[in-house]
Amino acid sequence: MLDGYKRITNAIVKKVNDTVRPPRKTLEIFAPKETREEFLNQVHFGLDRELLLCSASEVSVRIQRDYFMTFKSGSLLMKLNLGDLDIHPITNVTSEKKLNELKHHEWHRTLYQKTNAQAVLLCHPKNIIKYMLGLNQVETSYQVHSFDFQPKIRICAQDETPDILLKNKYVMVQGQGIAAWGDGLGKIMADLEYLNWICSLDLT
């Protein structure tokens, strides 16, 4: 009977602690400062290389197994700091968390739920987008050829995005930008930088 009482008491204490624990403390538990600083550095890299737009792009990374980290809705990427970051559960979404969600939050969540994605981006590399817009409108995909990097970029309408994203790691969503996902944020950024450079050569 005493053991049962202890279990009930511990469960109540845990529930209270989970309720009153400040969001900042939760973020620090799931994402150490080094992880958060690396995330900011990679976002700033994307800005410096003109892969991201300050107020329109979205970036997230998987944290541990069941959460992903991103920035709060309305954050300006050029001024992004540790206080602007937040984590979200991949499942078991609460209404409170939706207040700070990005515009295309469900794209991120769906990819983390149904793939092994470690990072998800909605980005705006101008050379890639300009090149894709210059293609014949009847094209549904395009293979950019180089010696060591050959991503296939699929073009789709916004309402087609979730299903197509699950099957393609690079998708140009009409009116939104380039959606990309993969094994790590640094790798995706490097590939996009290279692809953006390739497209700049084709434009000259």
LUMGUNU-103515 format. One record per residue (C-alpha): residue in one letter; y, x, z negated. Coordinates in nm, 3 decimals, always signed. Example, Ala and Ser with C-alpha at 12.3 -4.5 7.8 and 13.67 -1.06 7.14 Angstrom:
% residues 2
a/-0.450/+1.230/-0.780
s/-0.106/+1.367/-0.714
This chain:
% residues 204
m/+0.000/+0.000/+0.000
l/+0.236/+0.288/-0.081
d/+0.170/+0.446/+0.257
g/+0.250/+0.118/+0.426
y/+0.577/+0.092/+0.235
k/+0.669/+0.447/+0.340
r/+0.602/+0.370/+0.705
i/+0.823/+0.059/+0.694
t/+1.100/+0.249/+0.515
n/+1.088/+0.538/+0.764
a/+1.097/+0.296/+1.057
i/+1.407/+0.125/+0.914
v/+1.582/+0.457/+0.852
k/+1.504/+0.573/+1.204
k/+1.637/+0.251/+1.354
v/+1.961/+0.282/+1.155
n/+2.002/+0.647/+1.256
d/+1.943/+0.565/+1.622
t/+2.204/+0.291/+1.601
v/+2.479/+0.492/+1.434
r/+2.411/+0.829/+1.594
p/+2.717/+0.916/+1.804
p/+2.661/+0.958/+2.180
r/+2.783/+1.320/+2.162
k/+2.510/+1.410/+1.916
t/+2.246/+1.249/+2.136
l/+2.371/+1.444/+2.439
e/+2.359/+1.771/+2.246
i/+2.000/+1.702/+2.142
f/+1.878/+1.633/+2.495
a/+2.096/+1.881/+2.683
p/+2.188/+2.211/+2.511
k/+2.535/+2.349/+2.571
e/+2.400/+2.607/+2.817
t/+2.244/+2.331/+3.027
r/+2.567/+2.133/+3.031
e/+2.776/+2.439/+3.120
e/+2.541/+2.524/+3.406
f/+2.578/+2.168/+3.535
l/+2.958/+2.199/+3.529
n/+2.943/+2.536/+3.707
q/+2.733/+2.388/+3.985
v/+2.968/+2.092/+4.023
h/+3.262/+2.334/+4.049
f/+3.067/+2.534/+4.307
g/+3.028/+2.216/+4.512
l/+3.401/+2.151/+4.491
d/+3.490/+2.508/+4.586
r/+3.262/+2.493/+4.892
e/+3.402/+2.152/+4.993
l/+3.065/+1.982/+4.949
l/+3.196/+1.737/+4.689
l/+3.501/+1.513/+4.677
c/+3.686/+1.496/+4.348
s/+3.675/+1.118/+4.299
a/+3.396/+0.997/+4.529
s/+3.096/+1.228/+4.492
e/+2.817/+1.181/+4.238
v/+2.587/+1.441/+4.082
s/+2.304/+1.406/+3.832
v/+2.015/+1.616/+3.700
r/+1.693/+1.519/+3.526
i/+1.693/+1.605/+3.156
q/+1.352/+1.653/+3.001
r/+1.124/+1.380/+3.132
d/+1.279/+1.040/+3.076
y/+1.655/+1.097/+3.100
f/+1.912/+1.221/+3.346
m/+2.256/+1.368/+3.290
t/+2.566/+1.293/+3.490
f/+2.937/+1.235/+3.428
k/+3.108/+0.920/+3.320
s/+3.237/+0.673/+3.576
g/+3.596/+0.747/+3.674
s/+3.578/+1.119/+3.595
l/+3.770/+1.355/+3.825
l/+3.538/+1.638/+3.921
m/+3.811/+1.902/+3.938
k/+3.893/+1.831/+3.572
l/+3.535/+1.775/+3.458
n/+3.453/+1.913/+3.113
l/+3.172/+1.888/+2.858
g/+3.324/+1.575/+2.705
d/+3.288/+1.388/+3.035
l/+2.910/+1.425/+3.050
d/+2.660/+1.160/+2.946
i/+2.287/+1.095/+2.960
h/+2.106/+0.781/+3.071
p/+1.746/+0.670/+3.034
i/+1.546/+0.658/+3.354
t/+1.387/+0.337/+3.223
n/+1.474/+0.090/+2.946
v/+1.836/+0.048/+3.050
t/+2.071/-0.111/+2.795
s/+2.381/-0.312/+2.880
e/+2.600/-0.074/+2.676
k/+2.509/+0.223/+2.891
k/+2.613/+0.042/+3.207
l/+2.978/+0.067/+3.106
n/+2.988/+0.436/+3.200
e/+2.758/+0.426/+3.501
l/+2.847/+0.568/+3.841
k/+2.897/+0.335/+4.135
h/+2.558/+0.424/+4.288
h/+2.382/+0.470/+3.957
e/+2.073/+0.279/+4.068
w/+2.014/+0.523/+4.355
h/+1.988/+0.803/+4.099
r/+1.768/+0.604/+3.863
t/+1.533/+0.483/+4.139
l/+1.478/+0.837/+4.266
y/+1.403/+0.968/+3.917
q/+1.165/+0.680/+3.855
k/+0.970/+0.704/+4.179
t/+0.987/+1.071/+4.285
n/+0.974/+1.415/+4.127
a/+1.347/+1.466/+4.194
q/+1.517/+1.705/+3.954
a/+1.867/+1.645/+4.094
v/+2.043/+1.375/+4.298
l/+2.374/+1.395/+4.482
l/+2.605/+1.172/+4.678
c/+2.820/+1.435/+4.846
h/+3.079/+1.469/+5.121
p/+3.043/+1.797/+5.315
k/+3.301/+1.745/+5.587
n/+3.136/+1.951/+5.862
i/+2.800/+1.777/+5.824
i/+2.959/+1.433/+5.820
k/+3.183/+1.508/+6.118
y/+2.886/+1.637/+6.313
m/+2.671/+1.335/+6.227
l/+2.949/+1.095/+6.324
g/+2.970/+1.267/+6.661
l/+2.608/+1.190/+6.744
n/+2.502/+0.905/+6.966
q/+2.517/+0.591/+6.752
v/+2.166/+0.489/+6.857
e/+2.023/+0.801/+6.688
t/+1.853/+0.723/+6.359
s/+1.784/+1.084/+6.258
y/+1.876/+1.435/+6.357
q/+1.705/+1.770/+6.310
v/+1.944/+2.060/+6.254
h/+1.772/+2.375/+6.375
s/+1.799/+2.716/+6.215
f/+1.555/+2.994/+6.141
d/+1.479/+2.915/+5.778
f/+1.620/+2.572/+5.699
q/+1.546/+2.259/+5.897
p/+1.634/+1.943/+5.707
k/+1.602/+1.615/+5.885
i/+1.898/+1.393/+5.810
r/+1.832/+1.021/+5.835
i/+2.118/+0.780/+5.907
c/+2.111/+0.439/+5.741
a/+2.323/+0.144/+5.635
q/+2.408/+0.105/+5.268
d/+2.170/-0.187/+5.211
e/+1.880/+0.020/+5.348
t/+1.947/+0.317/+5.121
p/+1.700/+0.283/+4.830
d/+1.389/+0.252/+5.048
i/+1.494/+0.521/+5.297
l/+1.599/+0.763/+5.023
l/+1.251/+0.758/+4.875
k/+1.111/+0.896/+5.202
n/+1.394/+1.130/+5.307
k/+1.566/+1.399/+5.100
y/+1.880/+1.393/+5.315
v/+2.031/+1.061/+5.417
m/+2.370/+0.989/+5.566
v/+2.465/+0.650/+5.423
q/+2.718/+0.486/+5.649
g/+3.054/+0.451/+5.477
q/+2.936/+0.637/+5.165
g/+2.844/+1.000/+5.234
i/+2.536/+1.222/+5.229
a/+2.273/+1.134/+4.970
a/+2.044/+1.423/+4.881
w/+1.776/+1.498/+4.623
g/+1.528/+1.771/+4.547
d/+1.378/+2.026/+4.311
g/+1.702/+2.154/+4.159
l/+2.076/+2.114/+4.183
g/+2.140/+2.479/+4.269
k/+1.887/+2.471/+4.555
i/+2.033/+2.150/+4.699
m/+2.386/+2.290/+4.680
a/+2.281/+2.613/+4.853
d/+2.102/+2.423/+5.130
l/+2.399/+2.193/+5.183
e/+2.637/+2.489/+5.198
y/+2.420/+2.651/+5.463
l/+2.386/+2.329/+5.660
n/+2.760/+2.269/+5.637
w/+2.818/+2.616/+5.779
i/+2.573/+2.554/+6.065
c/+2.752/+2.233/+6.155
s/+3.088/+2.413/+6.150
l/+2.955/+2.655/+6.411
d/+2.838/+2.367/+6.630
l/+3.182/+2.209/+6.608
t/+3.366/+2.508/+6.755
